[in-house]
Amino acid sequence: MPTYAYACKDCGHAFDVFQSFTDSTLTSCPECQGALRKKFNSVGVVFKGSGFYRTDSRDAKGSSTVSAAPSAPPAPAPAAAPAAAAAS
């Protein structure tokens, strides 16, 4: 269950509450019965596994560039016109 932080607009009392996603938001302060506001904090995110960091795509030698996929062979040069057709 997530933890939500609340603060009273009237008396300044701050507290945390464990609530389900389906529970309704609290509206009255338990200290003075004043209006509450929900405080928002940064979310703690943990990236696990490979592919999340810049160094994950580098080769084992420690090069700073990512090796590109092999490119297609160069296209053949256009065939020259026959010499007999060019002489006329």
Number of C-alpha atoms within 10 A of each C-alpha: 8 8 10 17 14 21 19 21 14 12 14 14 15 16 14 12 12 11 14 11 9 6 8 8 13 15 14 15 21 13 11 12 12 16 15 21 16 16 12 9 8 5 6 5 6 6 8 7 8 9 10 10 10 7 14 11 14 14 12 8 6 9 10 10 9 11 10 6 6 6 6 6 6 6 6 6 6 6 6 6 8 8 8 7 7 7 6 5
